[in-house]
């Protein structure tokens, strides 16, 4: 199995967690959706290109989980 390992560094980065009420805490790591978005952007995939985004997700970047 192949893996892509990278480090995200951003002192001002914020990774939102589940919100309950009016406040939304920030997590220490990005969620699966954020990572897929970063990879998609790096590959030049537009947000409305559903077929390429589905192919990215199916290629082991998140599996079938939604």
Secondary structure, DSSP 8 states (H G I E B T S, - for coil): ----------TT--EE---BTTB--EESS--HHHHHHHHHHHTT--TT-HHHHHHHHHTTSSTT--
